[in-house]
Amino acid sequence: MEIERLALRLSSWLNPFCRVLCSIGSVTLFAMMCLTVADILMRRLLNKSILGTVELTELMMVVMVFFTLGFTEMKDAHIKVDVFTKKLKRPARTLLDTVTQFLACLLFAFMTVSVFRHAISIQRVGEVTQDLWIPKYPFLYLTSLGCAVLSIALFVRFLESLSERIKP
């Protein structure tokens, strides 16, 4: 089927890209852990804190969270509460999955555009973090990228669900 082929084609380039973003997110998590441990040790041993630890942690959280969302969706690893849906028959569950994937895709596409526009306005204003004066706009662009990748992953899952729904 055409829908299945489109889903396969999209996932063939999206999967490696999601893996790269997830790896960046994992490295960022490790750096965040190292920074936190170093800050705690310096406070305990030298009675000094690392300037901007909270800011850096917040900025690294953006990368870690939004760069791993697409990978998690492609692996179907997001948490699902199926208390009600597991009682539904297969056709009803498939329909619910199809509608849910489509609505989530639209939501994250809207978030992509909104965050991107906000990044442009923050860039124009020149907003920076309080202590280290790191510009905030690059992290908003990264958030927008993560939302876009998740939206595409949700679209792929929608196509897969749709193709399963219309199979004879």
N, C-alpha and C positions, 0 to 999 in steps of 0.2 A: 504494500500500500504506500501511497505517496506520503501520508502523515507519518508512518513509521520510518520511512527513508529520511524524511526531514528531521525527525527527532534523532535518528542515528547520526546524521551528518552534523547536526548542531552539537551533540554530545561528544563527537569525535574530536572536535577542537576545544570544546569547553572543559572536558575532563582534565587534560594536561594543564590548561591555564588555571583551573581551580586548584590543582595540585601545587603549582608554583606559588599561588597566593597563600595557600594553607601552609606551605613551608615557610614563607616569609612571616606569617602569623605565629608559627611555632618558634621561630628564631626570636621574634619579638617578645614572646612570652618568656623565653629563657633569659633574654636581656633584662626584662622587667623583674624577674626573680632575682637575678644577680644584683641589680640596683637596689632592690629592697633589702636583701641580706646585707649588702655593703653599708647601706644607710643605718640599719639596726646595729650592726657591729660597731660602726663609728660612734653612734650615740652611746652605746654601752661602754666602749673602751676608751674613747677620746672625748666623750661628752660634746661632740660636734655632729651636726647633721649635714648631709649633702644638700647643697642649695638646689632647689627645684625638683626634688625627688617626686613630690606629689604631682607637679605639672608633667614631668616626663612620664610618670606612670599613667596619667590620664591620656596623654597623647599616644602612648604605646598601646593602651587598651583599645583605642579606635582601630589601629591597624590589626591587632589580634582578633577582635570581634568581627569586624566587617570583612576581613580577608578570608575568614574561615566559613562564613555563612554559605557561600556557593558550593564549596566542597561538601559540607555537611548535607546540603539538599541533594546534591548529585548522588551521594551515598545513602540517601533516605534515612539519615541518622538523627533527624530532629525528633524531639519528644512528641509523641502522639498520645492523646487521651482517648482511648477507644472504648470507654465504658458503654457508650450508647451505640457506636457504629458497629461494634462486633456483633451486636444482636440483629443488625440489618442483613438482608439477603445480599448476595454478591452483586447483582445488578444495581441495587440501591447504593451500596458502598462505592461502587465504581462511579456512579453518577455524582455522588457527594464528593469523591476525590477529584473528579474532573472540574466541578464547579469551584471547589476550594482552591485547587491549583491555579485556575484562571483568575479568581479574585485576588489571590495572594500575588500573582504575577502583576496584575494591574496596580495593586497597592505599592509594591516595591518599585515599579516603573515610575509611579507618581513621586515616591520618596526620592528616587534618583534625580529627577528633574528639580524637585524642590531643594534638595541639599546642594545640587550643583549651582542653582541660582543664588542660594545663600552664600556659597563659597565665593562667587563672583562679587557679591556685595561686601563681604568681609575683606576680600582682597583689596577692593577699592578704598575701603576705610582704613585698612592697614592694621587691623586688630591683632594684638600679640598677647602672649601669656604674661602674667603679672611679674614673676621673678626673673625668668630667663629671657624674656622678650622674644620668644619663638613665634613666628607668624602662625596664625591658626588656620589660614585658608588651605594650605596643602593637605591638612588632615581632613578637612571637609571634602576636598576633591577625592581623597582616598576613600572616605565614607561613601561618596557618590559612586565611585568605582565598585565598591563592595556591594552596594544596593543594585547596581546595574547587573553585575554578575549573578547575584541571587535572582533577580527578575528573569534573566535569561534561563537560569537553571529551573526556575519554576515553570517557565514556558515550555521547556523540554519535557518536564514531568507532566505538564498539561497535555502536550501532544501524545505522550506515551499513554496516559490515562484515556484520552479521547480515542486513540487507535484501538485500545482494549475494549472500549465501550461500543465501538461500531463494528467490531469483528462479528462475522456471522456465527 
